[in-house]
Amino acid sequence: MYMISGLDLARRFYHEAIAPTLDVPHSAGRLGSGSEVLGFDTAISADHEWGPRCQILVAENAQRIRDELAHTLPKTFLGYPTHFDGNPIGSMAETDGPVNHRVDVREPSEWATSALGFDPLAGVTTFDWLATPTQVFAEITGGAVFHDGLNVLHPLREAIAWYPDQVWRYVLACQWQRLAQEGAFVGRAGEVGDELGSAVVAARQVRELMRLCLLLARRYPPSSKWLGSAFARLPHHALQAKLRDVLAAQDYRTRGDLLADAYEAVAALHNATGLTDPVDPTRRDYYERPYPVLRADRFVEALRNTLDPELRSLPLTGAVDQWADSTDLLMDAAARRRATRLG
């Protein structure tokens, strides 16, 4: 068995093993969950939910096609089993019987609603944007489309390629708000001798800065597993080094000064977008307390002042993954939509 990228494996699997036997109009691609969709898979990825797999969208008879594939697919493809065992995580395994495959055959609206919680081809509302984690948007707009005979996958992906301008500004304001709320805690915790607590807060701020940089670059931040990998693809090498230094700092004063350097760098990135009038990007003390902060609330207000009345009226909580980090919630479309409330 040799290593091939999961996306290349899926592409060849579709073109060589599925398409020649599929005689109905369809669309196909490798989208949704899986490290290979974001291009982060390695050899170790093959231990679960990785292998010959793809999505096939058809107008009708999805169940019949799924059942037929269990008997017509080859048992292996390029040396990889096409059968997956019954474990919850699903790992490739040999079989002499029907193939328990990972070819997800569905009707377009069913597939979209299952993945996103809504069908973008029917329109995307403000609620839809804010009730969907960036990880999910990244999964659906990532990967690749192999064939779009139904003309659904390209339009669907285009509909959610990036936030509408006003929603983007609102999400950015809420991201700055998260930074504003804990900016002084690095110094305050350290001042009372809690270096561990100070380091934990600094790590949280680093995470929020990384997410903010991706949002400013119009890229959907992935989940925590791949956040650093996605951030490393941005052309901010000096900032990446600075954030590593923040995490390595051994005392709160050094930690706070390094973090302030990072704040100023990201503030400059904000000003470069032209989304608002320029905001002074320099650090300052937190009121009368000697903790170096950005006073990120100034960036919040600058962005809020550019919002339409509907979005300006919303609380500064943002999209669902800006106020919730439970994987069980965020990966359950129905649950996260029930939990999301606007206004």
N, C-alpha and C positions, 0 to 999 in steps of 0.2 A: 504494500500500500504506500502511495506517495502523497505528498501534500500539494494541493492545488487550492487556490483561493475559493472560498465558498461561492462567491458570485460567478466565477468562471465555471465552477462545477455545475451550478444551477443552469447557467446558460447552455452549456453543452448537453446537459441532461434533457432540457426541454427540446432543443433542436434535433438531437440525435435519437432520443428514446421516446419522446412523447409526441412531438409534432407529426412525425410520419404516420402515426396511427390515429390521429385525432381528426375526424372528418366532419366536424361541425365548426361553424364560425365561433371564434373565441379570442380572448386576449390573454396574455401570459407575461409573467415577470417574477422576480424575486424581491418581495417587499415585506414589510412587517418586522416582527421581532427576529433577532439573531445578529450576532456580532458581524457576520459577513455583509449584512445590509449596509452597515456604516464603514465597512472596509477595515475593521479592527480584528478580524479573526486570525488566529495562529494555529499551529499544529495541535495545541491543547484543546482548541475549540471542538475538535472532532469527538470529544467524549460524550457530548449530549446535544440533542437538537441541532445537529450540524450534519450535512450530508447531501445526497441528491434530493433536492426538494425545490418546489416553486409554487406559485399561485396560478391557477387556470380559472378564468371567468367565462361563463357560458350563459346564454339567454334562457336555457331550460335543460332539464334532465341532468342536473348536477350530480344527484345521488347515483344515477345509473352509470355515469362516466367514472365516478369514484370507484364504484364496485368493479367495473370492467378493468380499470387500471390495476387493481389488486391481482388480476389474473394475466394481464398482458405485459406488464412491465418486466424487464429483465431482473433477475435476482441480484445482480451486481451491475455497477456502471463505473467504468474506469478504475476498477478494483475496489470500489466502495459498495457495501450492501445498500440496496434500496429499501430493505425492510428495517423497521424500527421496532424495538422491543416494547413491552407493555409497561415499562416503568414510567412513572409520572413525567420524568424529564425527557424520556425517549432517546435511546442510543441505537446506533446502527448495529444490526445483528444478522447473522446468517439464518436462512429459513428454507425449508423444503416445500412449504405450503404457499398459500396466497400471501402476497406482499402487503404488510401493514405499512403503507407508504405515507410520505409527507407531501403529497401533491394535494394542495388545498383547492378543491374544485367547488365553486359557488357561483351564484348569480351576483352580478356587480353590486347591486344595492345592499344585498345581505352581507357581502364581504366588507363593504365600506362601513356599514353601520356597526358590524362586529368589531372592526378595528378602531374606528374613530368615535363611534357613538352617533354618527349622523352621516348622511350621504352628501358629499360636496357637490355632486352634480345637480342636486336639488336646491343649491344655494347654501351659503355659510353665514350664519348670524353671529352677532357679537357674543352671544351666549356660547355658541359652538366653539369659537376661538378661545374663550376663556375657560371653558370646561374641559379642554384637551391639553394634556401635558406636552411640552416641547419634545420630549423623548418620542412620543407617538407620532408627532408631525415629522420628526427626523426619520423615523422608520418608514413612513409611507412615501416621503419625498426622496428618500435614499434608495439604495439598491438599483435595480434596472428593470426596464420594460423590454421584453424580448419580442413581443408581437402584440399588436393592438387591433385585431380584426374587428372588434366591436366598437372601436373608437371611444373607449371609456377611460382607459388608464391614463393616457396623456392629458385629457381634459381634467380628470379628477386630480392629478398631481399638480397641474397648473393652478387649480382653484385654491390649493392650500400651500403653494410654493413659499409664500411669506405672508406675514400679517398685513392687513390693510394699514395704510399710513397712520390713521387715528388710533387703531388698536395697538400698533407698534409703539407709538408715543406713550400710550397709557401703560403698557407693560414695562417700558423703560422707566417711567416715573415710579412704578411700584418696585422695581429692582433697586433704584436709588434709595427708595424709602427703607428697604431692608438694610442697606448699608448705613443709613442715617441713624437707625434705631440702636445700633450696638457700637457705633464708632468710638465712643468714650470708654467703653467697658474694658478694653485692653489695658488702659492705664489705671482705671479705677480698681480692677481686680488685682493688678500687680502692686499697687500702692499699699494694699492691706496684706501683702505677703502671699497672695494666691497666684503664684507663677503658673501653676497648672491651669487654673481657670482663665488666666490671661491668654495662655497659649491656645486654649480651646476656642475662645472668642476670636482670636486672630485667625485661626484656621477657618472658622465660619465666615469671616470677612473675606478671606482669600477665595473661598468657594463662591461667594456672591460676586466678587470682582471678576472671576473667571466667567461666570454666567453672563454678567453684564457685558463683558468684552465680546462674547459670542453674539449676544443680542444686538450690540452696536454694529457688528459686522454682518448682520442679517443672516445669521446661522442659528438654527434651532439647537440649544444646548441638549446634549444627551443625558442619560442617567449618570449617577455618580461613578459607575464603573468606567465609563469612557469619557468623563468630563475632561480629565487632564489630557487625554489623547487628542480630543477635539480642539482643546485650547492650544495645544502644541502646534497645530496646523496653522494658527494665526501668525502673521508676521510681526509678533511682538516679543522678540527674543530677549531684549533687555528687561522687559516687564516680567517675563517668565522667570528669569534669573532672580529678580527682586522678590518675587513671591516665594521662591524656594528659600531665599535668605530669611524671609519673615518666619517661615515654618521652622527654620533651624535656629533662630535666635534664642538665647538662654536667659534673657532678662527683659522685663517689660518695657524699659526705656528704649533699648535697641529695637525691640519688636515694634513698638509704636512708631519710632522714627522711620523704619523701613516700610511699614505699612502706609505711612503718610506719603512717602515717595511714590508708592504704587497708586494711592488715591490721586495724586497730582497727574500721574501719567494717564490714568483712565479718564480723568476730567478733561485732559487735552484731547483725548479721542472723542469724547462727547462733543466738545466745541468744534472739532473738525467735521462733524456730520452736518452742521448748519441747521439742525432741527430746532434750535432755539437761538436767541441772541447769546453771544458769548457770556459765560459765567466765569468769574474769577476762579482759576483752578488751583490757587495756592492754599496750603495748610494754614490752620489757625488754632489757637487754644479753644478748648471746649468751655465757652463762657469764661468764668473766672478760674477754671481749673486747668492745670498745666498738662493737658493731654492733647497731643497733636491730632487734629481731626480735619476733615474736609468741610464739615457742615453740609453734608450731602442733601439736606432738605432744600437747599437753594436750587439744586438741579431738579428736585421733585417739583418745586413750584414753577420753575421755568418751563418744564414740560407740560404741567397741568394747564398753564396759561395758553397753550396751543391746542387744547382739546376742545371738541364740540361739547355742547351742554350735556348730552347723554353720558359721555364717558367722564366728563368732569364731575358729574354727580355721583359717580361710583366711589366706594371706599377704596383706599389705597392698598388693597390686598392683592389685586392682580389676577393672573391666571392661576389655575388650580395648583400647579406645582410650585407656585411662589408662596403658598400658604399651607400646603400639605406635603409631607414627604413619605407617607405610608405607601409602600409598593403595592400592597393589596388594594388600596383605594385607587391609586393612579393607573394601575393596569386593568381595572374593571370599569369599562366605559359606562355602564349603567350606574354604578355606585358613585363615580366621580361626578356624573351629571346630576344625580340626586343631591349630592353635597354642595354643588355650586349654586350660589344664589347671587343675583345681581341686584344692586340697589338696597 
